[in-house]
């Protein structure tokens, strides 16, 4: 009975009621979220210009919307980094602000620490794009540390390998030497071929009949793409059309530069890649995708804590 009588105290009722009201206020009237956006028209136009500069075409409205969303995310990450005072502990930001102060000719007679404090007082860290990029980078690292991507498994590697088997196929390899005649001497090719056949010249002797070729005369274990960098794509297409066999002359073969008579020393046919050959490539690609996905999810979760205005 004594315990119940102690509960019947007005001051105790007041405390309980006040605590309940305080709790309900937080539930019914939560504090406002920080606001991100909107992106100004000037920034949107700058995004369109950047897109055009890199692609030579104007973006669609859907592409503009994606770019705007990405800019809002950048603003959010920067705002969170500033709220966490991350700029105060970063050497990149420190050096950048000192550089800006010296550029503004405000460094005379001051220590680096004094310059740094003055830069913060002037809020230079809030308007510098280098500082912003650095803070976004740091925030992304923090988000990934808190939400790490899964580790790459053997099953992931095997699935990726099977899916990309055709893309990963090893190209054929050609080991060749050649006699080259430039465009002014193309008419001499027939006579040069006759001389090679009549005298049984090897490739080294045969090249003496031709014109200088700056990339060289002997190419070992070259893929079609590698040969194309030296001779042009037309040469590779024309050479493969001759069905090149090792130990024989082929041609003449036209290139961007003139005519070639080609001695094929060896041909390694194309083949499927082995998993171990491409393991490190697949590992990097999968890790990059998993990292990007984990970062997207972490940013999306962080975005729920903000009011985003587009």
Secondary structure as UniProt FT lines:
FT   HELIX           2..7
FT   HELIX           10..28
FT   STRAND          34..37
FT   HELIX           41..55
FT   HELIX           61..83
FT   TURN            84..85
FT   HELIX           86..89
FT   HELIX           91..103
FT   TURN            104..105
FT   TURN            108..109
FT   HELIX           112..121
FT   TURN            122..123
FT   HELIX           124..126
FT   HELIX           129..146
FT   HELIX           154..163
FT   TURN            164..168
FT   STRAND          173..182
FT   HELIX           183..188
FT   HELIX           189..199
FT   HELIX           203..206
FT   HELIX           207..209
FT   TURN            214..215
FT   STRAND          218..222
FT   HELIX           224..231
FT   HELIX           233..241
FT   TURN            246..247
FT   STRAND          248..254
FT   STRAND          258..268
FT   HELIX           275..303
FT   TURN            304..305
FT   STRAND          306..309
//
